[in-house]
């Protein structure tokens, strides 16, 4: 993966605990790759909900354009993973979000990037991301 997985110092770093259920385990005894895709989406959504008040979220919706995931270490049912996420630079209506999925000991099991598209919730038309929309995801 070509993207940097160290958050810039001005980015809000958001963490969320993840749960592994028996249905998340594949025939190899590891968390299935589809679960990682769900976790990328769940981490991004949780960050959005935690930082932006509901009234400010209502006019907007996010659509995934692309997921990229690099797998490093397997996770098993007994692991207690955590996702850490932050945003990149907006590009018109597009926003990259980065996610590290770690074991309880802090070792990175996977890293991912999702390209999101901001759309008007009523028309579903792409909408430019404003500096005001980025502000909740910045430190300081």
ZIKA-V53876 format. One record per residue. N is the residue number from 1. RES is the residue in three letters. PSI is psi in degrees with one decimal (NA if undefined). NEAR is the number of other ideal C-beta (glycine too) atoms within 12 Angstrom. Layout:
# ZIKA-V53876
<<N & RES & PSI & NEAR> <N & RES & PSI & NEAR>>
This chain:
# ZIKA-V53876
<<1 & UNK & 136.0 & 18> <2 & UNK & -12.1 & 9> <3 & UNK & 150.7 & 23> <4 & UNK & 128.7 & 16> <5 & UNK & 38.1 & 28> <6 & UNK & 120.3 & 15> <7 & UNK & 143.9 & 27> <8 & UNK & 150.4 & 18> <9 & UNK & -23.3 & 11> <10 & UNK & 4.0 & 16> <11 & UNK & 140.3 & 27> <12 & UNK & 125.4 & 25> <13 & UNK & 119.3 & 28> <14 & UNK & 135.1 & 32> <15 & UNK & 143.6 & 22> <16 & UNK & 134.4 & 27> <17 & UNK & 142.4 & 20> <18 & UNK & 152.9 & 33> <19 & UNK & 140.7 & 20> <20 & UNK & 123.8 & 30> <21 & UNK & 164.7 & 14> <22 & UNK & -33.9 & 14> <23 & UNK & -9.1 & 13> <24 & UNK & -9.0 & 25> <25 & UNK & 133.8 & 21> <26 & UNK & -175.5 & 19> <27 & UNK & -13.0 & 6> <28 & UNK & 0.1 & 12> <29 & UNK & 11.8 & 16> <30 & UNK & 165.3 & 24> <31 & UNK & 131.1 & 34> <32 & UNK & 146.3 & 25> <33 & UNK & -28.8 & 24> <34 & UNK & -31.4 & 17> <35 & UNK & -38.0 & 34> <36 & UNK & -39.5 & 36> <37 & UNK & -44.5 & 26> <38 & UNK & -42.0 & 28> <39 & UNK & -37.6 & 38> <40 & UNK & -46.0 & 38> <41 & UNK & -44.5 & 28> <42 & UNK & -40.7 & 29> <43 & UNK & -45.2 & 40> <44 & UNK & -43.5 & 38> <45 & UNK & -42.7 & 26> <46 & UNK & -39.3 & 24> <47 & UNK & -46.9 & 34> <48 & UNK & -47.7 & 32> <49 & UNK & -37.2 & 19> <50 & UNK & -29.6 & 20> <51 & UNK & -17.1 & 26> <52 & UNK & 122.2 & 27> <53 & UNK & 149.6 & 11> <54 & UNK & -43.8 & 12> <55 & UNK & -32.7 & 8> <56 & UNK & -21.4 & 17> <57 & UNK & -31.4 & 20> <58 & UNK & -38.4 & 13> <59 & UNK & -8.2 & 18> <60 & UNK & 158.3 & 30> <61 & UNK & 157.2 & 22> <62 & UNK & 139.8 & 31> <63 & UNK & 133.0 & 23> <64 & UNK & 130.0 & 26> <65 & UNK & -31.0 & 20> <66 & UNK & 139.8 & 19> <67 & UNK & 139.4 & 28> <68 & UNK & 134.3 & 24> <69 & UNK & 133.0 & 32> <70 & UNK & 127.6 & 23> <71 & UNK & 133.2 & 22> <72 & UNK & -49.4 & 19> <73 & UNK & 142.3 & 22> <74 & UNK & 150.7 & 26> <75 & UNK & 143.0 & 37> <76 & UNK & 172.7 & 22> <77 & UNK & -36.1 & 20> <78 & UNK & -7.1 & 15> <79 & UNK & 155.8 & 28> <80 & UNK & 80.7 & 19> <81 & UNK & 163.3 & 37> <82 & UNK & 143.8 & 31> <83 & UNK & 137.2 & 40> <84 & UNK & 131.4 & 34> <85 & UNK & 154.1 & 41> <86 & UNK & 166.9 & 37> <87 & UNK & 156.6 & 39> <88 & UNK & -151.9 & 29> <89 & UNK & 134.2 & 22> <90 & UNK & 146.8 & 26> <91 & UNK & 89.9 & 18> <92 & UNK & -117.8 & 15> <93 & UNK & 2.2 & 24> <94 & UNK & 148.2 & 26> <95 & UNK & 126.8 & 37> <96 & UNK & 141.0 & 35> <97 & UNK & 135.3 & 45> <98 & UNK & 142.7 & 40> <99 & UNK & 130.6 & 47> <100 & UNK & 131.5 & 39> <101 & UNK & 121.4 & 43> <102 & UNK & 153.8 & 29> <103 & UNK & 171.7 & 25> <104 & UNK & -26.9 & 17> <105 & UNK & 4.3 & 13> <106 & UNK & -4.3 & 15> <107 & UNK & 133.8 & 18> <108 & UNK & 124.7 & 25> <109 & UNK & -31.7 & 35> <110 & UNK & 154.3 & 38> <111 & UNK & 142.0 & 35> <112 & UNK & 157.7 & 38> <113 & UNK & 132.8 & 33> <114 & UNK & 132.9 & 38> <115 & UNK & 118.7 & 28> <116 & UNK & 150.0 & 39> <117 & UNK & 125.0 & 27> <118 & UNK & 128.7 & 33> <119 & UNK & 153.9 & 23> <120 & UNK & 127.3 & 18> <121 & UNK & -26.9 & 16> <122 & UNK & -45.0 & 11> <123 & UNK & -18.8 & 11> <124 & UNK & 23.3 & 15> <125 & UNK & 141.3 & 16> <126 & UNK & 142.8 & 22> <127 & UNK & 133.6 & 25> <128 & UNK & 135.8 & 20> <129 & UNK & 124.5 & 27> <130 & UNK & 161.6 & 17> <131 & UNK & -32.3 & 12> <132 & UNK & -31.7 & 14> <133 & UNK & -27.5 & 25> <134 & UNK & -31.8 & 25> <135 & UNK & -42.6 & 19> <136 & UNK & -14.3 & 25> <137 & UNK & 12.6 & 34> <138 & UNK & 150.1 & 23> <139 & UNK & 144.9 & 17> <140 & UNK & NA & 9>>
